[in-house]
């Protein structure tokens, strides 16, 4: 089978497509013929050796896939060969086949295209767990989404609307902001041309926002923290800006607000039932047409390194998927 391989940490364009052996699933595993693999910012970090998880060489990037079950290992009963599934794991998705943990593998409906299923797990799972579980977003509250035109940002926009909130989408270009409006954003802020704090005050009549969804970091984090309402929640999702912000500790004190970390992948280890319940909810919402799970760009496996580069260099909007 063919796989995109990383043999040493470096730039994504150093990755090669090579033939590797196909191995049968072990107990508790599912062998999947991969049809689509979602691309995430973490893939570029992992290839560069900058991610908190560092796989042994050689490895294939890619943590979320959709495809067909080829075989199941001992003890696996909830999926069968031939069934359409989506799955999560630490790495290995950018390959024609992968052995995935059965406990993180779910059937998908026949009406759900592989590319949408591959786009759901990480971006939408992160946004849903962040907003519903960690942020306790309530209907009628105001949600501000940074990086709102990215994969996980656009997911937060859609999910925020399903949960009954007023959504303020923040992005760096008019084109990106227009994309967020297609998926439900009530208000938009261009943080390259507008003062984000002034705009938040104007939109909320000075009350501030209840929840901030922040996958960007950098200088925007403190500005948004200062714009939180009383007992607001700042959700720390990631740092696509490349800068980890320093947060003045007096701000959470005087606002009685919370700074809440969200590490989606850790739920697979510590509380997998929360993760899987989230994915079941999201799949139901997709079937009911409450969320669209848009895929804005696809690449073939032969160009998977370009897909990683596009995302890591912030040249992509929405969700990027590799078709295999």
C-alpha positions as MATLAB code, in Angstrom:
seq = 'XXXXXXXXXXXXXXXXXXXXXXXXXXXXXXXXXXXXXXXXXXXXXXXXXXXXXXXXXXXXXXXXXXXXXXXXXXXXXXXXXXXXXXXXXXXXXXXXXXXXXXXXXXXXXXXXXXXXXXXXXXXXXXXXXXXXXXXXXXXXXXXXXXXXXXXXXXXXXXXXXXXXXXXXXXXXXXXXXXXXXXXXXXXXXXXXXXXXXXXXXXXXXXXXXXXXXXXXXXXXXXXXXXXXXXXXXXXXXXXXXXXXXXXXXXXXXXXXXXXXXXXXXXXXXXXXXXXXXXXXXXXXXXXXXXXXXXXXXXXXXXXXXXXXXXXXXXXXXXXXXXXX';
ca = [
       0.000    0.000    0.000;
       1.064    3.629   -0.487;
       1.668    6.004    2.410;
       2.997    9.518    2.946;
       6.065    9.042    5.151;
       7.970   11.329    7.489;
      11.466    9.930    8.131;
      12.856   12.899   10.034;
      11.459   16.125   11.399;
      11.417   18.931    8.863;
       9.270   20.816    6.385;
       6.224   19.075    4.862;
       7.788   19.167    1.387;
      10.395   16.643    2.568;
       7.719   13.944    2.909;
       7.648   11.105    0.368;
       5.021    8.690   -0.944;
       6.332    5.134   -0.556;
       5.127    1.547   -0.618;
       4.774    0.016    2.844;
       3.537   -3.345    4.061;
      -0.115   -3.860    4.965;
      -0.490   -5.389    8.431;
      -3.519   -7.185    9.912;
      -5.347   -5.547   12.835;
      -4.472   -6.550   16.381;
      -7.056   -7.160   19.080;
      -9.189   -4.066   19.568;
      -8.181   -2.641   16.185;
      -9.949   -2.067   12.869;
      -8.204   -2.211    9.499;
      -9.580    0.606    7.346;
      -9.256    1.230    3.625;
      -8.845    4.986    3.844;
     -10.936    7.044    1.420;
     -10.337   10.475    2.940;
      -8.103   11.978    5.626;
      -8.721   15.328    7.280;
      -5.801   17.767    7.424;
      -5.214   19.723   10.629;
      -2.771   22.356   11.849;
      -1.299   19.766   14.205;
      -0.139   17.666   11.227;
       2.364   20.345   10.236;
       3.531   20.720   13.832;
       4.011   16.955   14.100;
       6.044   16.765   10.884;
       8.266   19.600   12.132;
       8.734   17.993   15.548;
       6.908   20.845   17.288;
       3.843   18.936   18.471;
       3.352   17.490   21.961;
       3.124   14.009   20.392;
       6.325   12.829   18.657;
       5.854    9.544   16.748;
       8.679    7.100   16.019;
      10.085    7.254   12.481;
       8.924    6.588    9.878;
       5.336    7.688   10.362;
       2.448    8.996    8.293;
       0.738   12.200    9.459;
      -3.031   12.358    9.653;
      -5.232   11.772   12.687;
      -8.774   11.473   11.279;
     -10.044    9.331    8.421;
     -13.141    7.944    6.788;
     -13.222    4.751    4.774;
     -14.285    1.122    4.609;
     -13.569   -1.616    7.138;
     -11.272   -4.272    5.651;
     -10.907   -6.449    8.749;
     -11.456   -6.345   12.501;
      -9.255   -7.614   15.293;
     -10.231   -9.857   18.162;
     -12.973   -8.481   20.380;
     -14.320   -5.967   17.860;
     -18.063   -6.407   17.347;
     -19.607   -2.963   16.726;
     -18.256   -2.627   13.165;
     -17.881   -5.254   10.438;
     -15.872   -5.665    7.206;
     -17.419   -3.649    4.404;
     -18.932   -1.065    6.737;
     -18.363    2.661    6.174;
     -16.681    4.273    9.197;
     -14.805    7.272   10.514;
     -11.984    6.980   13.020;
      -9.430    8.871   15.113;
      -5.862    8.071   16.182;
      -2.534    9.777   16.894;
      -1.030    9.459   13.388;
      -1.054    7.246   10.287;
      -4.044    8.542    8.311;
      -2.351    9.692    5.110;
      -2.062    6.185    3.724;
      -4.189    3.796    1.710;
      -4.792    1.655    4.800;
      -4.507    2.126    8.546;
      -5.064    0.124   11.730;
      -7.290    2.241   13.961;
      -8.461    1.767   17.563;
     -11.922    0.218   17.497;
     -13.032    2.282   20.499;
     -12.515    5.443   18.417;
     -14.177    4.094   15.265;
     -17.818    4.841   14.442;
     -20.113    3.781   11.586;
     -21.189    6.590    9.269;
     -24.443    6.800    7.302;
     -24.454    5.985    3.595;
     -25.634    9.532    2.908;
     -22.473   11.055    4.410;
     -19.638   11.467    1.873;
     -16.216   10.250    2.984;
     -14.701   13.729    2.730;
     -17.299   15.200    5.089;
     -16.895   12.342    7.558;
     -13.120   12.859    7.513;
     -13.678   16.571    8.155;
     -15.942   16.023   11.148;
     -13.891   14.362   13.859;
     -11.146   16.795   14.870;
     -12.486   20.208   13.828;
     -16.097   19.640   14.850;
     -15.222   17.379   17.768;
     -12.889   20.045   19.144;
     -15.460   22.798   18.705;
     -18.313   20.778   20.195;
     -16.414   19.588   23.267;
     -15.012   23.091   23.750;
     -18.368   24.857   23.534;
     -20.720   22.304   25.073;
     -18.511   20.562   27.649;
     -15.699   22.936   28.583;
     -17.316   26.292   27.851;
     -20.885   25.404   28.869;
     -22.231   27.687   26.143;
     -25.909   28.458   26.730;
     -28.655   29.479   24.325;
     -28.917   33.257   24.219;
     -25.242   33.850   25.043;
     -22.785   35.597   22.728;
     -19.900   33.596   21.266;
     -16.839   35.184   19.672;
     -14.816   32.944   17.330;
     -11.236   33.829   16.380;
      -9.811   32.323   13.201;
     -13.421   31.781   12.215;
     -12.705   30.879    8.579;
     -10.365   28.022    9.496;
     -11.489   24.418    9.846;
     -12.117   24.429   13.588;
     -13.240   28.072   13.575;
     -15.917   27.457   10.966;
     -17.004   24.420   12.977;
     -17.395   26.638   16.054;
     -19.531   29.071   14.043;
     -21.888   26.298   12.922;
     -22.067   24.630   16.323;
     -22.550   27.938   18.120;
     -25.620   28.615   15.996;
     -27.040   25.121   16.601;
     -26.617   25.740   20.341;
     -28.616   28.960   20.128;
     -25.911   31.585   20.567;
     -25.248   34.866   18.797;
     -21.996   34.334   16.879;
     -19.377   37.001   16.182;
     -16.863   35.706   13.619;
     -13.367   37.199   13.465;
     -10.988   36.755   10.525;
      -8.328   38.636    8.570;
      -9.934   39.266    5.155;
     -13.344   40.188    3.747;
     -13.394   36.912    1.808;
     -12.888   34.869    4.966;
     -15.584   36.811    6.786;
     -17.998   36.254    3.906;
     -17.388   32.515    4.255;
     -18.327   32.616    7.943;
     -21.576   34.387    7.097;
     -22.492   31.554    4.728;
     -22.443   29.236    7.757;
     -24.369   31.369   10.199;
     -22.209   34.153   11.664;
     -24.419   36.977   12.926;
     -21.661   39.614   13.053;
     -18.128   39.826   11.673;
     -14.929   41.592   12.707;
     -11.892   42.049   10.468;
      -9.127   42.162   13.059;
      -6.577   43.510   10.569;
      -8.573   46.668    9.838;
     -10.863   47.096   12.864;
     -10.252   47.518   16.577;
     -11.560   44.237   17.946;
     -12.360   45.583   21.427;
     -14.255   48.585   20.075;
     -16.268   46.382   17.714;
     -17.144   43.917   20.483;
     -18.350   46.787   22.676;
     -20.478   48.137   19.846;
     -21.998   44.761   18.950;
     -22.763   43.797   22.570;
     -23.811   47.267   23.768;
     -20.881   47.250   26.161;
     -21.766   43.952   27.845;
     -18.925   41.925   26.340;
     -19.043   38.360   25.050;
     -19.824   35.303   27.146;
     -17.486   32.848   25.423;
     -14.348   33.318   23.313;
     -13.206   30.426   21.109;
      -9.487   31.033   20.513;
      -7.445   28.782   18.198;
      -5.175   31.713   17.248;
      -3.377   33.045   20.328;
      -0.965   35.952   20.031;
      -2.032   39.501   20.853;
      -5.690   38.778   20.126;
      -6.016   36.621   23.234;
      -5.572   39.432   25.738;
      -7.804   41.768   23.732;
     -10.567   39.158   23.815;
      -9.992   38.377   27.482;
     -10.522   42.067   28.235;
     -13.741   41.893   26.186;
     -15.317   39.071   28.189;
     -18.521   39.652   30.090;
     -18.829   38.912   33.822;
     -18.248   35.167   34.359;
     -17.220   34.765   30.731;
     -15.098   31.883   29.454;
     -11.983   32.077   27.274;
     -11.432   28.734   25.540;
      -7.778   28.119   24.670;
      -7.837   25.905   21.556;
      -4.419   26.500   19.987;
      -1.878   28.977   18.700;
      -2.003   29.170   14.911;
      -0.457   32.649   15.131;
       2.738   30.960   16.299;
       2.772   32.972   19.529;
       1.682   31.612   22.905;
       0.179   34.585   24.774;
       0.984   35.678   28.307;
      -2.257   36.313   30.186;
      -2.389   38.933   32.993;
      -3.719   36.994   35.979;
      -5.580   40.012   37.347;
      -8.054   39.943   34.448;
      -9.705   36.616   35.365;
      -9.863   37.898   38.949;
     -11.598   41.222   38.314;
     -13.948   39.798   35.667;
     -14.602   36.594   37.613;
     -14.005   34.837   34.303;
     -12.435   31.507   33.395;
      -9.523   30.620   31.118;
     -10.221   27.062   29.996;
      -7.850   24.760   28.110;
      -9.207   22.400   25.452;
      -6.972   19.530   24.293;
      -9.288   17.419   22.159;
      -6.881   14.519   21.607;
      -6.447   13.891   25.336;
     -10.087   12.816   25.624;
      -9.188    9.636   23.743;
      -6.990    8.718   26.720;
      -8.800   10.176   29.718;
     -12.505   10.294   28.807;
     -13.136    8.562   25.461;
     -16.848    8.308   26.206;
     -17.135   12.126   26.064;
     -15.343   12.179   22.728;
     -17.477    9.443   21.189;
     -20.732   10.917   22.525;
     -19.718   14.185   20.896;
     -19.087   12.516   17.526;
     -22.444   10.720   17.709;
     -24.185   14.023   18.399;
     -22.376   15.700   15.512;
     -23.221   12.869   13.116;
     -26.882   13.202   14.097;
     -26.749   16.954   13.523;
     -25.252   16.317   10.077;
     -27.994   13.827    9.194;
     -30.593   16.356   10.378;
     -28.915   19.071    8.250;
     -28.223   21.230   11.308;
     -24.529   21.422   10.355;
     -23.014   21.332    6.866;
     -19.387   20.280    7.628;
     -18.064   22.088    4.544;
     -14.905   20.890    2.808;
     -13.364   23.829    0.979;
     -10.372   22.124   -0.654;
      -9.262   18.570   -1.454;
      -5.892   17.135   -2.471;
      -4.901   13.688   -3.769;
      -2.500   11.609   -1.667;
       0.323   12.487   -4.076;
      -0.104   16.151   -3.064;
      -0.745   15.586    0.648;
       2.427   17.438    1.646;
       1.082   20.503   -0.200;
      -2.147   20.208    1.778;
      -0.218   20.220    5.064;
       1.824   23.209    3.892;
      -1.246   25.176    2.831;
      -2.817   24.764    6.243;
       0.349   25.328    8.241;
       1.143   28.517    6.312;
      -2.443   29.755    6.832;
      -3.083   29.806    3.079;
      -6.261   27.721    3.336;
      -9.759   28.609    4.450;
     -12.256   26.135    5.833;
     -11.487   22.433    6.015;
      -8.866   20.710    3.860;
      -9.106   16.977    3.127;
      -6.827   14.494    1.349;
      -8.712   12.020   -0.858;
      -7.125    8.585   -1.144;
];
